Every structure is written in C-alpha cells, then in structure tokens.
Amino acid sequence: MDTLVLYYNKDIFDKFGISYPRNGMTWDEVYDLAKKLNRTEDGISYRGFGMAAGAMFTVNPLSLQPVEPNRSGFR
C-alpha cells in the first residue's frame, strides 16, 4: 500500500516562528502553511513545500489517468 508522508524541518519553523504541521491537515491547510514559509532571507531561498507530483498522481485513486491510450498511439 502506498502512503504519503509529510517531512518537515523543525529548525525552519522555529526560525520563522511558525507552528509545526499537525496530523490530519487538509491539502488546503498544508498549502496555507507553506505560503508562510516561502521567502528569501540572508540570500537563502526557502520553499514551503515541494513534492514529486508524479507520485501524487499515481497513488491518488481519484486522479485522472496519465495517458489516454487511444490518443497517444497505444492500443
């Protein structure tokens, strides 16, 4: 079974005075939290969130299929 895990750097949250992510957050809540971390300070760019999008699509049972077999030449 595939599952998604959110890893985060506590030091960065502490540096900016932002509360840590909590269990049970929705994607909208994760997005709002990530926006608070997007910044450049002392020449260092911080990104609030990053992921391999392909992985999300392959483990999400509600996502669209990545290929349309009849339109891509596959039969």
SULKANOR-V849274 format. One line per field, one symbol per residue. ss: DSSP state (@ for helix, = for strand, . for the rest). phi: phi as a letter, one per 40 degrees, with the letter a starting at -180 (. if undefined). Layout:
BEGIN
ss=???
phi=???
END
This chain:
BEGIN
ss=.........@@@@@@@..........@@@@@@@@@@@.===..===......@@@@@@@................
phi=.cbbbbcacdccccdcgbccdbcgccccccccccccccabbfgbcbbcaaacddccccbcccccccbcdccbgcb
END
